[in-house]
Amino acid sequence: MKIFLGSDQSGVTYRDTIYEYLRSLNHEVEKIDDFENLPDYPDVAKEVCQKVLVTKDSRGILICGTGMGMCLSANKIKGIRATLCHSVYAALKSRSSNDANILTLGALTTGIEDAKSIVETWVKEYAINEGSKVKIEKILEIENENFK
């Protein structure tokens, strides 16, 4: 599995720490930092999400001040299921119950050691139970509806 990792200016230090941490766990990680200026979180979210959508067996991790801006931005993109996690349990459930393909973190709201534990849990593979599969399908149906 490939992991795309991006941040805005609030999360650069966390992004770099998480990048090195994931590499120490032998994960394939691509840090998204090819912006000319310090990017705003919607720009980074769009870049990472596009890469996740076109790269087989991939996920993304997005970091901003609170994680909320990245989560909101990422979830605007069809095919993305982004979750903001503040705990290891939330990370576990975001994968095992929601099959999230994007994790968002808040550099100003979550300690770096907690963030590492959250990331380590989130990158593991989990079987999605049948009840959750039905719920994920319902989410996809909502995503495809046209609201006026």
Order of alpha helices (4+ residues) and beta strands (2+ residues): beta-alpha-beta-alpha-beta-alpha-beta-alpha-beta-alpha-alpha
